Amino acid sequence: MNPQTDRTDTGRLTEVEQAVVTALAEVLGVETADIDVEAPLKGLPGMESVKLLRVVVRVEEVCGIAVPDEVLYESGTARELARNIVQPVEG
């Protein structure tokens, strides 16, 4: 393991996770503090598939990355979504 790469990956994960939380809050009309990164995405009040797609589009815009469709469907929580964006799900 390369310590420099690990720090970079951790920093990127933090950046993407924050973008996910911010996008979720915007789409759901709540404060970022109200988003639990470990809560099931489907269990968030007002969450539906169209809103989750809006979250992903917002993360793509903010982070300048493309999010593969399978990442969306393989991620159960905001934290998993961020992790899978940084390190795409192998399928």
C-alpha positions in Angstrom: 0.0 0.0 0.0 1.2 3.4 -0.8 0.5 5.9 2.1 0.4 8.8 -0.3 -2.3 7.1 -2.5 -4.2 6.1 0.6 -4.4 9.7 1.8 -5.5 10.8 -1.7 -8.2 8.2 -1.9 -9.4 9.1 1.6 -9.5 12.8 0.7 -11.4 12.0 -2.5 -13.8 9.8 -0.6 -14.5 12.6 1.9 -15.0 15.1 -0.9 -17.5 12.8 -2.8 -19.3 11.8 0.5 -19.8 15.5 1.3 -21.1 16.0 -2.3 -23.5 13.1 -1.8 -24.8 14.5 1.5 -25.2 18.0 0.1 -27.0 16.7 -3.0 -29.3 14.5 -0.8 -30.1 17.5 1.4 -30.8 19.7 -1.6 -33.1 17.2 -3.3 -35.0 16.2 -0.2 -35.2 19.8 1.1 -33.5 19.2 4.4 -30.4 20.4 6.2 -27.1 18.4 5.6 -27.0 17.7 9.3 -30.3 15.7 8.9 -28.6 13.2 6.5 -27.3 10.1 8.2 -24.6 8.6 5.9 -25.3 5.2 7.3 -29.1 5.3 6.9 -30.6 3.3 4.0 -31.1 5.6 1.0 -34.5 4.1 0.3 -35.6 4.8 3.9 -34.9 8.6 3.8 -38.2 10.5 4.0 -39.3 11.6 0.5 -36.6 9.5 -1.3 -37.7 7.9 -4.6 -35.8 6.7 -7.6 -36.2 9.9 -9.6 -34.8 11.9 -6.7 -31.9 9.6 -6.3 -31.1 10.1 -9.9 -31.1 13.8 -9.3 -28.6 13.3 -6.5 -26.3 11.4 -8.7 -26.5 14.0 -11.5 -25.7 16.7 -8.9 -22.7 14.7 -7.6 -21.4 14.3 -11.2 -21.7 18.0 -11.8 -20.0 19.0 -8.5 -17.2 16.4 -8.6 -16.7 16.4 -12.4 -17.0 12.6 -12.6 -19.3 10.1 -14.4 -21.2 7.8 -12.1 -21.9 4.3 -13.6 -25.5 3.2 -13.3 -24.6 0.1 -11.4 -23.1 2.2 -8.6 -26.5 3.7 -7.9 -28.2 0.3 -7.6 -25.4 -1.3 -5.6 -25.3 1.4 -2.9 -27.6 1.1 0.1 -26.4 4.2 2.0 -24.9 7.6 1.3 -21.5 6.4 2.5 -21.7 3.3 0.3 -22.7 5.5 -2.7 -19.7 7.8 -2.1 -17.3 4.8 -1.7 -18.7 3.1 -4.8 -18.3 6.3 -6.8 -14.6 6.6 -5.8 -14.0 2.9 -6.2 -16.6 1.6 -8.7 -18.4 -1.6 -7.9 -16.9 -4.5 -9.7 -19.5 -6.5 -11.5 
